[in-house]
Amino acid sequence: MAVVHAVAAIVLGNETVAFDEHAIKRMKERGITEGQVLATLQKPDLTGLRADPGRQRCRRHYGAHHSVDVVYEEEASRIVVISAIRVKRKEGGKK
């Protein structure tokens, strides 16, 4: 894990959110902004989604057609964003 960027933001009691190199790459590929990632972490619509051991995943809905998932690790002094995923929501707004 190579952290390449960090911002001051209050998330889950931590004052720093760091972005892994993989997360930055995926955000660019998927058209997800830093603001969307921070908003998803700060005010998720869903938490406790399936993730690899030691990682957390949360989701925030953006309109009726898509959501953003953020995969992260919670360290003692910061949140480290591992990846960000744009999720297309099914008809009726579910997923």
Order of alpha helices (4+ residues) and beta strands (2+ residues): beta-beta-alpha-alpha-beta-beta-beta
